[in-house]
Amino acid sequence: MDLRQWFNVLDEDKSGEISTNELVDPLLTVGLCRSRQQVERLVSKIDVDGSGAIGFDEFVNIVCSEEGEDPNSANALVQLYRAVARALSANREFAERVGKQNLALAMDDSAKLAALGAVLMGGVTWLKSYGGPLDYEEVVYYSYWALMYLWFKFLLIWRFFRLWAVCDDVEPVENMERCMNNNFTVGGFWRAWHRSFNRWLVRYIYVPLGGNSIGPLRKAFNILVVFTFVGFWHDLKPELFAWGWLLSLFFMPEIVAERVSRIESVRAWMEKHPLAGRWIVSFLGACNIIMLKIANIVGYTTGLEGAAMLLPALQSWDGLLFVSGYLFEMTIGVQCMLFIRDARETRSGVGATKRI
């Protein structure tokens, strides 16, 4: 529950203010205060007009000060909630603009004083709740940086502890094998993200179900089982199950493309037209990246509403232009990834491919 919702619950008479009596039990319950006297002292410090009641901005100041937040950060939050609340009552379009501007100010202060992850993961929630509906560009932007934050956090955590394991003559697997931005297949992404967990899933779930030695339909079912378990393993949330099922669905085009690439005539054509083949691979890889982002938007950014927020991008010329430009950008990105792989293979002298 956010601060505005909490304040509304405490404001039983809907007067826009809450009294000391209404504050005592909640603050004692959540541990912000230890006695009624402490609550009264807090209210007396904040209640400058001596009315015995406080408004929303004063309530935020109490909560932030008792949780040890920096006053500057607290003031930024106060300004954010207060400006958006006023704007919402006046004009929705103005509310969206003011809410987003104040969010940017709050994030600028919070990034210096609070955890970066809280800013990134909470930014979408603030915008969605207080700044009006998100547009597709904001959804894509925040979802990317939220996922990038997760990757970087896990990279630091696992490599730190891997360092100590290596110092103790134990060489564990490298969990984050490749940068998140250097993947263009769903399978490759998961083999390089939390690699030890991927190996566990393959060994104890995927292989016992039949692995790769079965037909495509059974393989698709096995992938669905694996990602259902992965969603359950992360948390019992509907959006995480939806995330797992979307990833299972997005695996299917990759399985089809892999089987098509094994056809002798297709392989011969790709070898005869390497440049065209490379661009086809880049385009399909860009589509894979977009599908991965859609799944992560649902699972880790905006929840089940995320996909619906992207639909307007397909309903206007501006949206279609954005999608086309984004797809082209990702296609060029995959070209860079292929170049990196070629360079590594050429340098190692193993399985070197033709440079294009």
Secondary structure, DSSP 8 states (H G I E B T S, - for coil): --HHHHHHHH-TT-SS-EEHHHHHHHHHHTTS-SSHHHHHHHHHHH-TT--SEE-HHHHHHHHHHHTT--HHHHHHHHHHHHHHHHHHHH-HHHHHHHHHHHHHHHHHHHHHHS-HHHHHHHHHHHHHHHS----HHHHHHHHHHHHHHHHHHHHHHHHHHHHHHHHTT-----SS-S-GGG--SHHHHHHHSSHHHHHHHIIIIITTTTTTSS-HHHHHHHHHHHHHHHHHHH-S-HHHHHHHHHHHHHHHHHHHHHHHHTSHHHHHHHHHSHHHHHHHHHHHHHHHHHHHHHHHHHHHTSGGGHHHHHGGGGSSHHHHHHHHHHHHHHHHHHHHHHHHHHHHHHHHTSS-----
